Amino acid sequence: MVEDIKKLQKSYPSLIAYKVIGKSEYGRDIYAVSLGKGTATTFINGSHHAREWLTTNLNMYMLEQYAISYQKKTKINGYDTQKILANTKIWFVPMVNPDGVTLQQQGLKAFPKSAHAGLIKMNDGSKNFKRWKANAKGIDLNRQYDAGWKNISNNAKGPSYSHYKGKTPASAKEVKAILSFVNSINPEMSVAYHTSGKILYWNYKQTTHYKRDLAYAKKIGKMTGYSLVYSGKNPSGGGFTDWFIQTKKRPGFTPEISKYYKDTNPPISEFAGSWKENKGVGLYVAQESYKLYDNRKKTEKDKLEKELKTIQASARNLKKYYSTNIKSEKNLTISKAFTNDYNKVKNNRKRLESKSKKLPLKYQNQLAGYYKEINKHLEHSDRYFAMIKQGDILVKDEKDLVALFKSGTMTTKTVASSEKLAKSIGKTDSLINKTADSRIKKLAQNKYTKKAKATKKNTDYEINRYKVSNEMEEELNKKQIAAAKRSLATLNKVEKDSKTTKTKEKYVTYQKVENYLAKRKQTLEQQLKDLEEEQQKDVQTETAS
């Protein structure tokens, strides 16, 4: 089986995959094989019982024949294999009980000698294991599932070749592996193949979906020719499909293939008939699984759509905060109500988005319009928040620079404050321009950037005079007279331009700064004069010598 699984995967690498989902009580790997590319899933398994290994052959042959049909684009029993496997992924666990099958087929030689006495004892003293059903620890795996487990009748008193349900449900490693795997793949429908008798178990104390599941069972019964066994006639519990139906509230079926053989495996001669009877079952179940999946996802989509309509209305309501209710500059604020409503919309959108992403693409597309509008209002809100926050930063930066000028401070700190204001103006301008509403844009410009730009322009002349003064001072220290003279000329021009512009445009004059710059200029002019005189004396001395 393992060799064949690997060969099949190699032959159909884009269609078939496999993995080990657990180990048996004696450490044998339990394999799961997937067939198909769909998001809906269905689950088929075989050989829960050791002597029922013909179901493994059926699982494996079904897997292979469906893959061949998919590749050749043919139909099986009228079912379009390629279409079905494009929508649904069929998961197979062909051999749930590898220890039991090995013991039933090979006997004691396949197990350590230390285990022989125990195995013989569980087999009532016989070395013939052809009747063996349990796993190699003497637990009947199809009596291990937690569905009516406590009430299972006809239970062996201890580990046995058959009918021992174990001390607690789901205690066998094989069952634990199946339970974990089923929960991970979340199948819409399950089929657990057993032998023998050509009958079909289909229900376990199910009332909610009785009619639905009966319709499926009748269809499978008609395909296979198997007689339906109703739950009222066989309420033993503990089986895989009993658990699946009861826990998942989804359809589960247990076909018993082959004509009846008592206390042994059906011979391989029964395979051809069993395949003929069941070759369409996997595809039918996969097809119906997709319908169930799609219907379930549509129900989820409808529920999400209802919630999205409410969130959409809340998102539209955000517009009053970032546009409609803003009548003047004083309304350019971020209220607590705005923040709360925004966060509610954003959090609810995030919550629903994570659910929407789990839907099929066609349903995601149907919901896309709601998210588009919700996102639009959130985006406008985000831009508004960013603009107001940056605008408030700009107001503070402008005030900080003005405070330095009023105090008469003209240092590198003042230059840094001016540069900070310039960057803040640029950021604010950029965010204001991202605002879609031209009316809000104009109000924000008047409140934030208009005054800041005026202050920047008003103070730039003094900042430039200070920078040129610094350059001149450095040149004088290096006794670079020519360069210092050029800097003085530049300083005079900037000073003249400053006075002319401020007189013409009625800019603010910060007298303390003016006094400081004027005094500093006088000092620099005197230094230049002294340096020139010193240089002249040096020339005269050199000439005389």
C-alpha positions in Angstrom: 0.0 0.0 0.0 2.7 2.5 1.0 4.7 1.8 -2.2 1.6 2.3 -4.3 0.7 5.6 -2.6 4.2 6.9 -3.4 4.0 5.7 -7.0 0.6 7.4 -7.4 1.8 10.6 -6.0 4.8 10.5 -8.4 2.6 9.8 -11.3 0.1 12.6 -10.5 2.1 15.2 -8.6 -0.4 18.0 -9.1 -3.4 16.0 -8.1 -2.3 13.6 -5.4 -0.5 14.3 -2.1 0.1 12.1 1.0 1.2 12.5 4.6 1.5 10.4 7.8 -1.2 11.4 10.2 -0.1 9.3 13.1 1.3 5.9 14.2 -0.4 2.7 15.3 0.1 1.1 18.7 3.1 -0.8 17.3 4.6 2.2 15.5 3.3 1.6 11.9 2.6 4.8 10.0 -1.0 5.7 9.2 -1.2 7.3 5.8 -3.7 9.9 4.4 -3.8 10.6 0.7 -5.5 13.5 -0.9 -7.0 13.6 -4.4 -8.2 16.8 -6.0 -7.7 20.5 -6.0 -10.9 21.9 -4.4 -11.5 23.7 -1.1 -14.4 21.5 -0.1 -13.4 18.2 1.4 -14.8 14.7 1.8 -13.3 11.8 3.7 -13.2 8.1 2.8 -11.4 5.4 4.9 -11.0 1.6 5.1 -9.7 -1.2 7.3 -10.9 0.0 10.7 -11.2 -3.8 11.2 -8.2 -6.1 10.5 -10.0 -8.8 8.6 -11.8 -6.2 6.4 -8.7 -5.3 4.4 -10.5 -5.6 1.1 -11.7 -2.1 1.8 -8.1 -0.9 1.6 -7.9 -2.4 -1.9 -11.1 -0.5 -2.8 -9.8 2.8 -1.4 -6.6 2.5 -3.3 -8.2 1.4 -6.6 -10.8 4.2 -6.3 -8.0 6.7 -5.8 -6.1 5.4 -8.9 -9.1 5.2 -11.2 -10.3 8.7 -10.3 -6.8 10.1 -11.0 -6.7 8.3 -14.4 -10.2 9.6 -15.2 -9.2 13.1 -14.2 -6.1 13.1 -16.4 -8.0 11.6 -19.4 -11.0 13.9 -18.9 -13.4 11.0 -18.8 -16.5 10.2 -16.7 -17.2 7.4 -14.3 -20.8 6.4 -13.9 -21.8 9.7 -15.5 -19.8 11.8 -13.1 -17.4 14.4 -14.5 -14.3 13.5 -12.6 -12.3 16.6 -13.6 -15.1 19.0 -12.6 -15.7 17.3 -9.3 -12.1 17.1 -8.3 -11.6 20.7 -9.3 -14.2 21.7 -6.6 -13.5 19.0 -4.0 -10.6 17.3 -2.4 -11.2 13.7 -1.4 -9.0 12.5 1.5 -8.4 8.8 1.9 -7.1 6.9 4.9 -7.0 3.5 3.1 -5.8 1.6 6.2 -6.8 2.9 9.6 -5.6 -0.3 11.4 -2.2 -1.3 9.9 -1.3 -3.5 12.9 -4.5 -5.4 12.8 -4.3 -6.0 9.0 -0.7 -7.1 9.3 -1.6 -9.5 12.1 -4.6 -10.9 10.2 -2.5 -11.4 7.0 0.9 -12.5 8.4 0.3 -13.7 11.9 2.7 -13.7 14.8 5.9 -13.5 12.6 5.2 -9.8 12.0 5.3 -8.9 15.7 8.0 -9.1 18.4 8.2 -12.4 20.3 7.5 -10.6 23.5 4.0 -9.8 22.2 3.1 -13.3 21.0 1.7 -14.7 24.2 -0.6 -11.7 24.7 -1.8 -11.9 21.1 -2.6 -15.6 21.4 -4.4 -15.0 24.7 -6.5 -12.3 23.1 -7.3 -14.7 20.2 -8.7 -17.3 22.7 -5.6 -19.4 22.5 -5.5 -19.7 18.7 -2.5 -19.0 16.5 -4.9 -18.5 13.5 -5.6 -14.8 13.3 -8.0 -14.9 10.2 -10.9 -13.8 12.4 -9.0 -10.9 14.0 -10.9 -7.5 13.9 -9.2 -5.4 16.6 -5.9 -3.5 16.6 -2.9 -5.4 17.9 -3.7 -4.3 21.5 -7.0 -6.0 21.3 -9.2 -2.9 21.0 -12.0 -2.8 18.4 -11.3 0.6 16.7 -14.9 0.9 15.5 -16.1 0.8 19.0 -13.7 3.5 20.2 -15.5 6.7 19.1 -17.3 8.8 21.6 -20.8 8.4 20.4 -23.0 6.3 22.7 -19.7 4.6 23.8 -20.9 4.0 27.4 -24.0 2.2 26.2 -22.3 -0.2 23.8 -23.7 -3.7 24.3 -22.1 -7.1 23.6 -18.8 -5.8 24.8 -15.8 -8.1 25.5 -14.6 -7.9 29.1 -11.0 -7.2 28.1 -8.7 -6.9 25.1 -9.8 -9.4 22.5 -9.7 -10.1 18.8 -13.2 -8.6 18.6 -15.8 -6.4 20.3 -13.6 -4.8 23.1 -14.4 -1.1 23.2 -11.4 -0.2 25.5 -11.4 1.4 28.9 -12.2 4.8 27.6 -13.3 6.2 24.3 -10.6 7.5 21.8 -7.8 5.8 23.8 -6.3 3.9 20.9 -3.6 5.7 19.0 -5.2 4.9 15.6 -8.5 6.5 16.7 -6.7 9.6 18.1 -5.0 10.0 14.7 -8.3 9.8 12.8 -10.0 12.3 15.1 -7.2 14.8 14.9 -7.1 14.4 11.1 -10.8 14.8 10.6 -10.9 17.9 12.7 -8.1 19.3 10.6 -9.6 18.7 7.1 -13.3 19.4 8.2 -15.0 17.1 5.7 -18.6 17.7 4.6 -19.3 14.0 4.2 -17.6 10.8 5.3 -17.6 7.2 4.1 -16.1 4.4 6.2 -15.8 1.2 4.3 -16.3 -2.2 6.1 -17.1 -5.8 5.2 -19.3 -7.7 4.8 -22.9 -8.2 3.8 -23.8 -5.6 1.2 -25.6 -3.3 3.6 -25.4 0.5 4.2 -25.5 2.1 7.6 -26.3 5.8 7.2 -27.7 7.4 10.3 -27.0 7.6 14.0 -29.8 9.1 16.1 -30.1 11.9 13.6 -33.3 13.9 13.5 -32.3 17.4 12.3 -31.1 16.4 8.9 -32.9 13.0 8.6 -34.6 13.7 5.3 -31.5 15.1 3.7 -29.3 12.2 4.8 -31.9 9.6 3.8 -31.9 11.0 0.3 -28.1 10.5 0.1 -28.4 7.0 1.5 -31.1 6.0 -1.0 -28.9 7.3 -3.8 -25.8 5.3 -2.6 -28.1 2.3 -1.9 -29.4 2.5 -5.5 -25.8 2.8 -6.9 -24.5 -0.1 -4.9 -27.5 -2.3 -4.5 -27.0 -2.4 -0.7 -29.8 -2.5 1.7 -30.2 0.5 4.0 -30.0 -0.1 7.8 -31.8 2.5 9.8 -30.4 3.7 13.1 -33.3 2.4 15.1 -32.3 -1.1 14.1 -28.7 -0.7 14.9 -28.1 1.9 17.6 -24.9 0.3 19.0 -22.8 3.4 18.7 -19.0 3.7 19.1 -18.4 3.7 15.3 -16.6 6.3 13.3 -19.6 7.5 11.3 -21.7 7.4 14.5 -19.3 10.0 16.0 -19.0 12.0 12.7 -22.8 12.3 12.3 -23.4 13.1 16.0 -20.5 15.5 16.4 -20.4 17.2 13.0 -24.1 17.1 12.2 -23.0 16.0 8.7 -23.7 12.9 6.6 -21.7 9.8 7.2 -22.1 6.4 5.6 -20.8 2.9 6.4 -21.1 0.5 3.4 -20.4 -3.1 4.1 -19.0 -4.4 0.8 -18.9 -8.0 -0.4 -21.4 -10.8 0.2 -21.4 -12.0 3.8 -18.4 -13.9 5.2 -18.5 -14.9 8.9 -15.4 -14.2 11.0 -12.9 -13.9 8.2 -11.9 -11.7 5.4 -13.8 -11.7 2.1 -11.6 -13.3 -0.6 -10.0 -11.2 -3.3 -12.5 -12.6 -5.8 -15.1 -10.3 -4.2 -13.1 -7.2 -5.3 -14.3 -6.9 -8.9 -18.0 -6.9 -7.8 -17.3 -4.5 -5.0 -15.6 -2.0 -7.3 -18.4 -2.2 -9.8 -20.9 -1.5 -7.1 -18.9 1.4 -5.5 -16.9 3.0 -8.3 -19.3 6.0 -8.5 -19.7 6.4 -4.7 -16.6 8.5 -4.1 -17.4 10.9 -6.9 -21.1 11.2 -5.8 -20.1 11.9 -2.2 -17.5 14.5 -3.4 -20.0 16.1 -5.7 -22.5 16.4 -2.9 -19.8 17.5 -0.5 -19.2 20.5 -2.7 -22.9 21.4 -2.7 -23.0 21.2 1.1 -19.8 23.2 1.3 -21.1 25.8 -1.1 -24.4 26.1 0.6 -22.7 26.4 4.0 -20.4 29.1 2.6 -23.4 30.9 1.0 -25.1 30.9 4.4 -22.0 32.3 5.9 -21.8 34.9 3.2 -25.5 36.0 3.7 -24.8 36.4 7.4 -21.7 38.4 6.8 -23.6 40.5 4.2 -26.2 41.4 6.8 -23.5 42.5 9.2 -21.7 44.4 6.5 -24.8 46.5 5.7 -24.8 47.7 9.3 -21.1 48.5 9.2 -21.5 50.2 5.9 -24.2 52.5 7.4 -21.8 53.3 10.3 -19.0 54.0 7.9 -21.1 56.4 5.9 -21.9 58.2 9.2 -18.2 59.0 9.6 -18.5 61.5 6.8 -20.2 64.0 9.1 -17.0 64.1 11.2 -14.5 64.5 8.5 -16.6 66.7 6.2 -20.3 67.5 6.5 -20.3 69.0 10.0 -17.1 71.1 9.5 -18.3 74.6 8.9 -15.3 76.6 10.0 -11.7 76.4 11.1 -12.7 75.8 14.7 -14.5 72.6 13.7 -11.2 71.1 12.5 -10.8 68.9 15.5 -10.9 65.2 16.3 -13.8 64.5 18.7 -14.0 61.5 21.1 -17.2 60.5 19.3 -15.4 60.5 16.0 -12.6 58.3 17.4 -15.0 55.9 19.0 -17.2 55.5 15.9 -14.1 55.1 13.7 -12.6 52.4 15.9 -15.9 50.5 15.9 -16.1 50.5 12.1 -12.5 49.6 11.7 -12.6 46.7 14.3 -15.8 45.3 12.9 -14.4 45.5 9.4 -11.3 43.6 10.4 -13.3 41.0 12.2 -15.5 40.4 9.2 -12.6 40.5 6.7 -10.9 37.5 8.4 -14.2 35.6 8.0 -14.7 36.8 4.4 -11.3 35.5 3.4 -12.4 32.0 4.2 -15.2 32.1 1.7 -14.9 30.9 -1.9 -13.7 33.7 -4.3 -17.1 34.1 -5.9 -18.7 35.0 -2.5 -15.7 37.2 -1.6 -16.4 39.1 -4.8 -20.1 39.5 -3.9 -19.1 41.2 -0.7 -16.3 43.4 -2.2 -18.6 46.4 -2.8 -19.4 46.7 0.9 -15.7 46.6 1.8 -14.9 49.1 -0.9 -17.2 51.7 0.5 -16.3 51.0 4.1 -12.6 51.3 3.3 -13.3 54.6 1.4 -14.8 56.2 4.5 -12.0 54.8 6.7 -9.4 56.1 4.3 -10.9 59.6 4.3 -11.0 59.4 8.1 -7.4 58.3 8.3 -6.4 61.2 6.0 -8.4 63.6 8.2 -6.8 62.3 11.4 -3.3 62.6 9.9 -4.0 66.1 8.6 -5.4 67.4 12.0 -2.6 65.8 14.0 0.1 67.1 11.7 -1.7 70.5 11.6 -1.6 70.7 15.4 2.1 69.8 15.3 2.7 72.6 12.8 0.9 75.1 15.0 3.2 74.2 17.9 6.3 74.3 15.7 5.3 77.8 14.5 4.7 79.0 18.1 8.1 77.6 19.3 9.9 79.5 16.6 8.0 82.7 17.4 8.8 82.3 21.1 12.5 82.1 20.3 12.3 85.2 18.2 10.3 87.1 20.8 12.9 86.2 23.5 15.7 87.5 21.2 17.3 84.0 21.0 19.3 83.6 17.8 21.4 80.5 18.1 21.8 77.2 16.3 18.6 76.2 18.3 16.7 78.9 16.5 18.1 77.6 13.1 17.0 74.1 14.0 13.5 75.3 15.0 13.2 77.1 11.6 14.3 74.0 9.7 11.8 71.9 11.8 9.0 74.4 10.8 9.9 74.1 7.2 9.6 70.3 7.3 6.4 70.5 9.3 4.9 72.9 6.6 5.8 70.4 3.9 4.2 67.4 5.7 1.1 69.4 6.5 0.8 70.6 2.9 1.1 67.1 1.6 -1.6 65.8 4.0 -3.9 68.7 3.2 -3.6 68.0 -0.5 -4.6 64.4 0.1 -8.0 65.5 1.4 -10.6 64.9 -1.2 -13.0 67.7 0.0 -11.8 71.0 -1.5 -13.8 73.0 1.1 -12.0 71.2 4.0 -8.7 71.7 2.2 -9.2 75.5 2.1 -10.2 75.7 5.8 -7.1 73.6 6.8 -4.8 75.8 4.7 -6.2 78.9 6.4 -5.9 77.4 9.9 -2.5 75.7 9.6 -0.2 76.5 6.7 -1.1 80.1 5.9 0.2 81.5 9.2 3.1 79.1 9.4 4.3 80.0 6.0 4.1 83.7 6.8 6.1 83.2 10.0 8.7 81.2 8.1 9.1 83.8 5.4 9.1 86.6 8.1 11.9 84.9 10.0 13.9 83.6 7.1 15.7 86.9 6.6 17.0 87.0 10.2 17.9 83.3 10.0 19.9 84.0 6.8 21.6 87.1 8.3 22.6 84.9 11.3 23.9 82.2 9.0 25.9 84.7 6.9 27.2 86.2 10.1 28.4 82.8 11.2 30.2 82.3 7.9 31.8 85.8 8.2 33.0 85.1 11.7 34.6 81.8 10.7 36.3 83.6 7.7 37.6 86.3 10.1 39.0 83.7 12.4 40.9 82.2 9.5 42.0 85.8 8.5 40.3 85.3 5.1 39.7 89.1 4.5 38.4 88.8 0.9 35.9 86.2 1.8 34.8 88.1 4.8 34.2 91.2 2.7 32.0 89.2 0.3 30.1 87.8 3.3 29.6 91.4 4.6 28.3 92.5 1.2 25.8 89.6 1.3 24.9 90.4 4.8 24.2 94.1 3.8 22.0 92.9 0.9 20.0 90.5 3.0 19.5 93.2 5.7 18.3 95.7 3.0 16.0 93.1 1.5 14.6 92.3 4.9 13.8 95.9 5.7 12.3 96.6 2.3 10.1 93.4 2.3 8.9 93.9 5.9 8.0 97.5 5.3 6.2 96.7 2.1 4.3 93.6 3.4 3.9 94.7 7.0 5.8 91.8 8.5 6.5 91.5 12.2 9.8 92.8 13.4 11.3 91.1 16.4 13.3 93.9 17.9 15.4 91.9 20.3 16.6 89.7 17.4 17.2 92.9 15.3 19.2 94.4 18.0 21.3 91.3 18.5 22.0 90.9 14.7 22.8 94.6 14.3 25.2 94.5 17.3 26.8 91.3 16.0 27.2 92.9 12.5 29.0 95.9 14.1 31.3 93.6 16.0 32.1 91.7 12.8 32.7 95.0 10.9 35.1 96.1 13.6 36.9 92.8 13.5 37.2 93.1 9.7 38.5 96.7 10.1 41.0 95.6 12.7 42.1 92.7 10.6 42.6 94.9 7.6 44.7 97.4 9.6 46.8 94.5 11.0 47.4 93.2 7.5 48.4 96.8 6.3 50.9 97.1 9.1 52.4 93.8 8.2 52.8 94.9 4.6 54.4 98.1 5.6 56.8 96.3 8.0 57.7 93.9 5.3 58.3 96.7 2.8 60.5 98.6 5.2 62.6 95.6 5.9 
